[in-house]
């Protein structure tokens, strides 16, 4: 784990992702140090990866991320049934 201890703070993860979604400029400030493996929550990690990839071509906003959320919800429903 490269001397990196995982501390779980879901509220902090949510705050970081929410801040990035509200203003993609914040992604530029953390993307060199923040990696998906730093998220304890698997969904948060996947969302972060998606945001990083998306912002290469277009902004990541609540609207543009809708497709990602729908995809995740549909996969979850399929796993339940």
C-alpha positions in Angstrom: 0.0 0.0 0.0 3.0 2.3 -0.3 3.0 3.4 3.3 -0.5 4.8 2.6 -3.1 4.1 5.3 -6.7 4.2 4.3 -8.9 6.4 6.4 -12.6 6.1 5.6 -14.4 9.4 5.6 -17.3 9.2 3.2 -18.4 12.8 3.9 -15.0 14.1 2.8 -15.1 12.0 -0.3 -18.6 13.3 -1.1 -17.4 16.8 -0.5 -14.4 16.5 -2.8 -16.5 15.0 -5.6 -19.3 17.5 -5.1 -16.8 20.4 -5.3 -15.3 19.0 -8.5 -18.7 18.6 -10.1 -19.8 22.1 -9.1 -16.5 23.6 -10.5 -14.3 21.5 -12.6 -11.4 23.9 -12.1 -10.9 22.2 -8.7 -10.1 18.9 -10.5 -7.0 20.5 -12.0 -5.8 21.3 -8.5 -6.0 17.7 -7.2 -5.7 15.4 -10.2 -1.9 15.1 -10.0 -2.2 13.8 -6.4 -5.7 12.3 -6.1 -6.2 8.8 -7.5 -9.2 6.5 -7.6 -7.5 4.2 -5.1 -7.7 7.0 -2.5 -11.4 6.6 -2.3 -12.7 4.0 0.2 -16.1 4.0 -1.4 -16.1 2.0 -4.7 -18.8 4.2 -6.3 -16.8 7.3 -5.4 -13.7 5.8 -7.1 -15.6 5.0 -10.2 -17.2 8.4 -10.3 -13.9 10.1 -9.9 -12.4 8.1 -12.8 -15.4 8.9 -15.0 -15.1 12.6 -14.2 -11.4 12.7 -15.0 -12.0 11.0 -18.4 -15.1 13.2 -19.1 -13.4 16.5 -18.5 -10.9 15.8 -21.3 -13.7 16.5 -23.8 -16.5 18.3 -21.9 -17.3 19.6 -18.4 -18.5 17.2 -15.8 -21.7 18.6 -14.4 -24.9 17.2 -12.8 -26.4 17.2 -16.2 -23.6 15.6 -18.1 -23.1 13.0 -15.4 -26.7 11.9 -15.6 -25.9 9.1 -18.1 -23.3 7.7 -15.7 -25.7 7.7 -12.8 -28.4 6.0 -14.9 -25.9 3.3 -16.0 -24.8 2.6 -12.4 -28.5 2.5 -11.2 -29.4 0.1 -14.0 -26.5 -2.2 -13.2 -27.4 -2.2 -9.6 -31.0 -3.1 -10.3 -29.8 -6.0 -12.6 -27.6 -7.3 -9.8 -30.5 -7.3 -7.3 -32.7 -9.3 -9.6 
